[in-house]
């Protein structure tokens, strides 16, 4: 395991413990939704670290770890801060974009030139331009942007 892999694994562990702690400590109405997100993130992290350590030349492992980190960091939904909430929203969209990148790049982890590369570029552009613009124009109470699965 390289130095970068060890640091990413440590960051993943800290985020996982912090995310579960934030969900358990806060008084929210639906802790099971948040805990499920943490466990989904944990599965992405473990699978990504295993893939990255076994085949470091293939970029699927780091992409899976990226999806897992974005999933685990979504514990920010329980925060009262609008800034944290907005960053969590972007991380949720980033996890979807990274998942799409992973699907297009599978099994080598590299995106082929042509239509595949244009598709992945469009996904990242959508994240930066459209979602970023929507967050800057959203009201102070961003509850209208919250995903349907978390609103009940």
PENOR-V241059 format. One record per backbone hydrogen bond with DSSP energy under -0.5 kcal/mol. CO is the residue of the C=O (numbers start at 0). NH is the residue of the N-H. If there is no record, write none. Layout:
BEGIN
CO_NH / CO_NH
END
This chain:
BEGIN
1_5 / 2_6 / 3_7 / 4_8 / 5_9 / 6_10 / 7_11 / 8_12 / 9_13 / 10_14 / 11_15 / 12_16 / 13_17 / 14_18 / 15_19 / 16_20 / 17_21 / 18_22 / 19_23 / 20_24 / 21_25 / 25_27 / 29_32 / 29_33 / 30_34 / 31_35 / 32_36 / 33_37 / 34_38 / 35_39 / 36_40 / 37_41 / 38_42 / 39_43 / 40_44 / 41_45 / 42_46 / 43_47 / 44_48 / 45_49 / 46_50 / 47_51 / 48_52 / 49_53 / 50_54 / 54_57 / 57_60 / 58_62 / 59_63 / 60_64 / 61_65 / 62_66 / 63_67 / 64_68 / 65_69 / 66_70 / 67_71 / 68_72 / 70_73 / 71_74 / 72_75 / 73_76 / 74_77 / 75_78 / 80_84 / 81_85 / 82_86 / 83_87 / 84_88 / 85_89 / 86_90 / 87_91 / 88_92 / 89_93 / 90_94 / 91_95 / 92_96 / 93_97 / 94_98 / 95_99 / 96_100 / 97_101 / 98_102 / 99_103 / 100_104 / 101_105 / 104_107 / 104_108 / 104_109 / 107_58 / 111_116 / 113_117 / 114_118 / 115_119 / 116_120 / 117_121 / 118_122 / 119_123 / 120_124 / 121_125 / 122_126 / 123_127 / 124_128 / 124_129 / 125_130 / 126_131 / 128_132 / 129_133 / 130_134 / 131_135 / 132_136 / 133_137 / 139_141 / 140_143 / 141_144 / 142_145 / 146_149 / 146_150 / 147_150 / 149_151
END
